Amino acid sequence: MTIPLRDPSRKKRRLPLYIAAALVMAAVFISLFRDMGVVDSWRLRKTERQLRGEVEKLRQENALLKRTVEDLRGNPAVIEQEARRLGLIKEGENVIVVPQPQEPRPQAPPQPRPPRR
């Protein structure tokens, strides 16, 4: 009984397949992890979403500040309210300062008395 030998040309036929597989793997690796690859694109999209959210919040805050400025320029009630907050008074008004109540000091518990006989 003879043992069949491996075909030596079989390795030569698989060599192009191995080379092609290695090239495909290298191309996938490069496309995923190089600058501006898929992974970088995902990170950039996430950052873009966060920045868009921040921009929207800042736009809302800016609109609120613009309304406040307009009120302070032309609305007498708002101007007076802000002046009062700053401690300003009108001519002819008197200021009454009410002191803050002090917190009572904690009293020591009474000492126990010796028993009577």
VOPAGU-2260 file (C-alpha; in pm, 1 decimal, decimal comma):
REM VOPAGU-2260
SITE   aa  ch    i         X         Y         Z
SITE  MET   A    0       0,0       0,0       0,0
SITE  THR   A    1     139,4     338,0     -94,8
SITE  ILE   A    2      71,4     663,8      83,0
SITE  PRO   A    3     -39,2     936,5    -157,4
SITE  LEU   A    4     197,1    1229,6    -159,3
SITE  ARG   A    5      67,2    1580,8    -141,6
SITE  ASP   A    6      49,9    1756,5    -468,7
SITE  PRO   A    7     337,6    2011,2    -474,1
SITE  SER   A    8     154,6    2230,2    -725,5
SITE  ARG   A    9    -132,9    2265,3    -478,2
SITE  LYS   A   10      63,8    2525,1    -273,0
SITE  LYS   A   11     143,6    2714,7    -588,0
SITE  ARG   A   12    -225,4    2730,1    -675,9
SITE  ARG   A   13    -320,3    2866,9    -328,9
SITE  LEU   A   14     -51,7    3134,8    -319,4
SITE  PRO   A   15    -255,3    3389,4    -524,9
SITE  LEU   A   16    -555,7    3322,9    -297,8
SITE  TYR   A   17    -346,7    3399,7      14,0
SITE  ILE   A   18    -208,7    3715,0    -143,7
SITE  ALA   A   19    -557,4    3831,6    -242,5
SITE  ALA   A   20    -691,7    3760,7     109,0
SITE  ALA   A   21    -402,4    3954,0     266,4
SITE  LEU   A   22    -464,6    4249,8      33,9
SITE  VAL   A   23    -836,3    4249,9     116,9
SITE  MET   A   24    -762,0    4239,3     490,1
SITE  ALA   A   25    -510,6    4523,7     455,7
SITE  ALA   A   26    -761,7    4731,4     256,6
SITE  VAL   A   27   -1033,3    4675,4     519,2
SITE  PHE   A   28    -794,9    4764,8     802,7
SITE  ILE   A   29    -677,0    5080,8     624,9
SITE  SER   A   30   -1031,3    5193,1     540,0
SITE  LEU   A   31   -1142,2    5147,2     901,0
SITE  PHE   A   32    -854,7    5299,4    1093,5
SITE  ARG   A   33    -672,5    5549,8     873,5
SITE  ASP   A   34    -732,3    5925,4     894,0
SITE  MET   A   35   -1091,3    5994,5     794,5
SITE  GLY   A   36   -1168,7    5624,5     795,7
SITE  VAL   A   37   -1498,4    5476,2     905,5
SITE  VAL   A   38   -1414,6    5495,7    1276,4
SITE  ASP   A   39   -1310,2    5861,6    1245,5
SITE  SER   A   40   -1627,7    5937,4    1052,1
SITE  TRP   A   41   -1841,5    5790,4    1332,1
SITE  ARG   A   42   -1658,1    6001,2    1590,0
SITE  LEU   A   43   -1698,2    6313,5    1377,7
SITE  ARG   A   44   -2071,4    6255,1    1336,8
SITE  LYS   A   45   -2111,2    6214,3    1713,1
SITE  THR   A   46   -1915,5    6535,4    1774,8
SITE  GLU   A   47   -2123,0    6714,0    1510,4
SITE  ARG   A   48   -2448,3    6612,7    1685,4
SITE  GLN   A   49   -2314,9    6739,2    2019,3
SITE  LEU   A   50   -2202,9    7069,5    1867,9
SITE  ARG   A   51   -2535,8    7120,2    1691,6
SITE  GLY   A   52   -2711,5    7073,4    2027,3
SITE  GLU   A   53   -2482,4    7328,0    2191,7
SITE  VAL   A   54   -2538,9    7575,3    1908,1
SITE  GLU   A   55   -2915,6    7542,7    1948,8
SITE  LYS   A   56   -2890,3    7604,8    2325,0
SITE  LEU   A   57   -2672,1    7910,3    2263,1
SITE  ARG   A   58   -2919,6    8044,7    2005,4
SITE  GLN   A   59   -3201,9    8014,4    2258,4
SITE  GLU   A   60   -2991,9    8184,0    2525,9
SITE  ASN   A   61   -2898,6    8459,4    2279,4
SITE  ALA   A   62   -3265,8    8520,2    2194,9
SITE  LEU   A   63   -3349,0    8544,0    2566,8
SITE  LEU   A   64   -3067,2    8792,4    2622,7
SITE  LYS   A   65   -3182,4    9002,6    2325,5
SITE  ARG   A   66   -3534,6    9019,1    2472,3
SITE  THR   A   67   -3389,3    9119,2    2809,4
SITE  VAL   A   68   -3182,2    9395,7    2651,2
SITE  GLU   A   69   -3487,2    9526,7    2462,6
SITE  ASP   A   70   -3688,3    9528,0    2786,7
SITE  LEU   A   71   -3412,8    9710,8    2972,7
SITE  ARG   A   72   -3392,3    9973,6    2697,5
SITE  GLY   A   73   -3759,4   10054,0    2667,2
SITE  ASN   A   74   -3982,5    9897,0    2934,2
SITE  PRO   A   75   -4005,6   10126,6    3240,3
SITE  ALA   A   76   -4139,6    9850,6    3466,2
SITE  VAL   A   77   -3841,1    9626,9    3392,9
SITE  ILE   A   78   -3601,2    9918,0    3438,1
SITE  GLU   A   79   -3751,4    9998,9    3777,4
SITE  GLN   A   80   -3744,1    9634,6    3883,5
SITE  GLU   A   81   -3374,5    9608,4    3796,1
SITE  ALA   A   82   -3300,1    9936,3    3976,6
SITE  ARG   A   83   -3474,8    9804,6    4289,0
SITE  ARG   A   84   -3274,7    9485,0    4268,3
SITE  LEU   A   85   -2958,6    9694,8    4262,5
SITE  GLY   A   86   -3073,1    9888,9    4571,8
SITE  LEU   A   87   -3150,0   10218,1    4397,7
SITE  ILE   A   88   -3435,0   10441,6    4519,4
SITE  LYS   A   89   -3647,7   10715,0    4364,1
SITE  GLU   A   90   -3613,6   11073,8    4465,7
SITE  GLY   A   91   -3822,1   11142,9    4775,0
SITE  GLU   A   92   -3838,2   10778,6    4889,2
SITE  ASN   A   93   -3714,3   10666,6    5227,4
SITE  VAL   A   94   -3528,4   10342,1    5277,1
SITE  ILE   A   95   -3612,6   10124,6    5573,7
SITE  VAL   A   96   -3356,9    9858,4    5647,9
SITE  VAL   A   97   -3492,7    9563,4    5841,8
SITE  PRO   A   98   -3216,2    9373,8    6019,4
SITE  GLN   A   99   -3205,9    9000,0    5969,0
SITE  PRO   A  100   -3320,3    8812,3    6279,8
SITE  GLN   A  101   -3034,6    8644,3    6456,3
SITE  GLU   A  102   -3065,3    8277,3    6520,2
SITE  PRO   A  103   -3105,8    8200,4    6888,6
SITE  ARG   A  104   -2800,9    8050,6    7049,6
SITE  PRO   A  105   -2844,2    7689,6    7149,0
SITE  GLN   A  106   -2891,0    7662,9    7522,7
SITE  ALA   A  107   -2705,8    7403,9    7722,0
SITE  PRO   A  108   -2932,1    7134,5    7865,3
SITE  PRO   A  109   -3015,0    7189,6    8232,2
SITE  GLN   A  110   -2783,6    7022,7    8482,6
SITE  PRO   A  111   -2946,7    6739,8    8676,5
SITE  ARG   A  112   -3007,4    6833,7    9039,4
SITE  PRO   A  113   -2893,8    6606,9    9315,3
SITE  PRO   A  114   -3183,7    6413,3    9469,3
SITE  ARG   A  115   -3337,8    6556,8    9793,8
SITE  ARG   A  116   -3330,4    6357,8   10110,9
